[in-house]
C-alpha cells in the first residue's frame, strides 16, 4: 500500500488468488465511480464463465487507454460505451497498481469520481456483450459496498474488491456518505 497524497489514494496490490509466474504486459486503465444528483451510483455487472471462474460481480466502469489517448478522453469514451453516460469529471480519486497473475498482466488503474449528466445507449463490444454479459447496475452507496463484499466470495471478486472498495470509500468520504460499520 502506497498511502495517500493530496487526497488521492495510491495502492500497490498483489494477486493473492493465483500463483505468480511472470508478467508479460502492462495495461493502463481508467475507471470511474459514477454518481448522480439523486445519490445513485452506477457500476457494471459482469457475468463471466472463463479461466477466472463462473462469477457475477460488480465493478466500476472503465477500460483500457488507447495509444495517444489522454486519460480524461479515455474515461469519457469508456463511460459512454459501458454506461451510455455523459459525465463531469469531479476529481481524481487515485491510482491502483494491481496484478492478474492468471493472465500475466499488470494493471495501472486511474480512478476518478464523476457526476452523470445524462444517459443514452451503451456501445458495448462483442466480448462485453457475449463473454462478460455486461449490464448497468444502479445502486445506493451502502448497497454497492455490500455488493463488493458479496463478490469477494470468489477469487476474482477478492481481487476486484481489494482494488475498488478503498476507492469507493474515498468517493463516499468526499461525498460525505457513511461507510459500512
C-alpha positions as CSV (number, residue, x, y, z in Angstrom):
1,X,0.0,0.0,0.0
2,X,1.5,3.3,-1.0
3,X,-0.8,5.6,1.0
4,X,-2.5,8.9,0.2
5,X,-1.3,12.2,-1.3
6,X,-3.3,15.3,-1.9
7,X,-6.5,13.4,-1.0
8,X,-5.8,10.7,-3.7
9,X,-5.3,7.1,-2.8
10,X,-2.3,5.2,-4.1
11,X,-2.3,1.4,-3.7
12,X,0.1,-1.3,-4.8
13,X,-1.7,-4.6,-4.6
14,X,-0.6,-8.2,-5.3
15,X,-2.7,-11.1,-6.7
16,X,-3.2,-13.4,-3.7
17,X,-5.5,-15.7,-5.5
18,X,-3.4,-17.2,-8.3
19,X,0.4,-18.1,-8.2
20,X,2.8,-15.7,-9.8
21,X,4.9,-17.0,-12.7
22,X,5.6,-13.9,-14.8
23,X,4.1,-10.7,-16.1
24,X,4.3,-10.1,-19.8
25,X,2.3,-6.9,-20.2
26,X,1.1,-3.7,-18.5
27,X,-2.4,-2.2,-19.1
28,X,-3.2,1.4,-18.5
29,X,-6.8,1.6,-17.4
30,X,-9.2,4.4,-16.5
31,X,-12.1,3.7,-14.1
32,X,-14.8,5.8,-12.5
33,X,-17.1,5.9,-9.5
34,X,-20.1,7.5,-11.2
35,X,-22.9,9.1,-9.2
36,X,-25.8,11.4,-9.9
37,X,-27.5,14.3,-8.2
38,X,-30.1,11.9,-6.6
39,X,-27.4,9.8,-4.8
40,X,-27.4,6.8,-7.1
41,X,-24.1,5.1,-8.1
42,X,-23.6,3.4,-11.5
43,X,-21.5,0.3,-12.0
44,X,-21.2,-2.6,-14.4
45,X,-22.4,-6.1,-13.5
46,X,-20.1,-8.7,-15.1
47,X,-21.2,-12.3,-15.5
48,X,-18.4,-14.5,-16.7
49,X,-17.5,-18.1,-17.1
50,X,-13.9,-18.4,-18.1
51,X,-10.4,-19.1,-16.6
52,X,-11.2,-16.8,-13.7
53,X,-14.3,-18.9,-12.8
54,X,-18.0,-18.7,-13.1
55,X,-19.0,-15.5,-11.3
56,X,-21.3,-12.5,-11.3
57,X,-19.5,-9.4,-10.0
58,X,-19.8,-5.6,-9.6
59,X,-17.1,-3.4,-11.0
60,X,-16.5,0.2,-11.7
61,X,-17.0,1.2,-15.3
62,X,-13.9,1.8,-17.3
63,X,-11.3,0.2,-19.6
64,X,-8.1,0.4,-21.4
65,X,-6.5,3.7,-22.5
66,X,-5.8,3.6,-26.3
67,X,-2.4,4.7,-27.7
68,X,-2.2,8.5,-27.8
69,X,-5.4,9.0,-25.8
70,X,-5.5,11.3,-22.8
71,X,-6.8,9.8,-19.6
72,X,-9.8,12.1,-19.4
73,X,-10.6,11.4,-23.1
74,X,-10.4,7.6,-22.5
75,X,-12.6,7.9,-19.4
76,X,-15.3,9.7,-21.2
77,X,-15.2,7.3,-24.1
78,X,-15.4,4.2,-21.8
79,X,-18.3,5.7,-19.7
80,X,-20.2,6.4,-23.0
81,X,-19.5,2.8,-24.2
82,X,-20.3,0.9,-21.0
83,X,-22.9,3.1,-19.2
84,X,-24.2,5.3,-22.1
85,X,-23.2,8.2,-19.7
86,X,-22.0,11.7,-20.4
87,X,-20.2,12.9,-17.3
88,X,-18.5,15.7,-15.5
89,X,-15.2,14.6,-14.0
90,X,-15.2,15.9,-10.4
91,X,-11.7,14.8,-9.2
92,X,-9.1,12.1,-9.4
93,X,-9.6,9.5,-6.7
94,X,-6.2,7.7,-7.0
95,X,-4.1,5.2,-8.7
96,X,-4.2,1.4,-8.1
97,X,-1.4,-0.9,-9.3
98,X,-2.6,-4.5,-9.3
99,X,-1.9,-7.8,-11.0
100,X,-3.9,-10.6,-12.6
101,X,-1.4,-13.4,-12.3
102,X,-3.6,-15.8,-14.2
103,X,-3.3,-13.7,-17.4
104,X,0.2,-12.4,-16.6
105,X,-0.9,-8.8,-16.6
106,X,0.0,-5.7,-14.5
107,X,-2.8,-3.1,-14.3
108,X,-2.4,0.6,-13.7
109,X,-5.9,1.8,-12.7
110,X,-6.5,5.5,-12.7
111,X,-9.7,6.2,-10.8
112,X,-11.9,9.3,-11.0
113,X,-15.1,10.5,-9.3
114,X,-17.7,11.6,-11.9
115,X,-21.2,13.0,-11.9
116,X,-23.5,11.7,-14.5
117,X,-25.0,14.5,-16.7
118,X,-27.1,12.3,-19.0
119,X,-27.6,8.7,-20.2
120,X,-28.1,7.3,-23.6
121,X,-27.4,4.0,-25.3
122,X,-24.4,1.9,-24.4
123,X,-21.9,0.8,-27.1
124,X,-20.6,-2.5,-25.8
125,X,-18.1,-4.6,-27.6
126,X,-19.0,-8.1,-28.7
127,X,-16.9,-9.6,-25.8
128,X,-18.6,-7.2,-23.3
129,X,-22.0,-8.4,-24.5
130,X,-21.4,-12.1,-25.2
131,X,-18.5,-13.2,-23.0
132,X,-19.0,-10.9,-19.9
133,X,-22.7,-10.1,-20.2
134,X,-22.0,-6.5,-19.1
135,X,-25.0,-4.6,-17.8
136,X,-25.5,-1.3,-15.9
137,X,-26.1,-1.6,-12.2
138,X,-27.6,1.3,-10.3
139,X,-27.1,1.1,-6.6
140,X,-27.2,3.2,-3.4
141,X,-23.8,3.6,-1.7
142,X,-24.4,1.1,1.1
143,X,-25.8,-1.4,-1.4
144,X,-22.6,-1.1,-3.5
145,X,-20.4,-1.7,-0.5
146,X,-22.4,-4.8,0.2
147,X,-22.3,-6.0,-3.4
148,X,-18.5,-5.8,-3.4
149,X,-18.4,-7.8,-0.1
150,X,-20.6,-10.5,-1.6
151,X,-18.5,-10.7,-4.8
152,X,-15.4,-11.2,-2.6
153,X,-16.5,-14.8,-2.1
154,X,-14.8,-15.7,-5.4
155,X,-11.1,-15.4,-6.2
156,X,-11.6,-12.8,-8.9
157,X,-14.1,-10.9,-6.7
158,X,-11.5,-10.7,-4.0
159,X,-9.1,-9.1,-6.4
160,X,-11.7,-6.6,-7.6
161,X,-12.9,-5.8,-4.0
162,X,-9.4,-5.2,-2.7
163,X,-8.8,-2.7,-5.6
164,X,-12.2,-1.0,-5.6
165,X,-13.5,-0.8,-2.0
166,X,-10.9,1.7,-0.9
167,X,-11.7,3.8,-3.9
168,X,-15.4,3.6,-3.4
169,X,-14.9,4.5,0.3
170,X,-12.8,7.5,-0.7
171,X,-15.6,8.7,-3.0
172,X,-18.1,8.2,-0.1
173,X,-15.9,10.3,2.1
174,X,-15.7,13.1,-0.5
175,X,-19.5,13.0,-0.8
176,X,-20.0,12.8,3.0
177,X,-21.6,9.4,2.9
178,X,-21.4,6.9,5.8
179,X,-19.4,3.6,5.3
180,X,-20.5,0.2,6.4
181,X,-19.6,-0.4,10.0
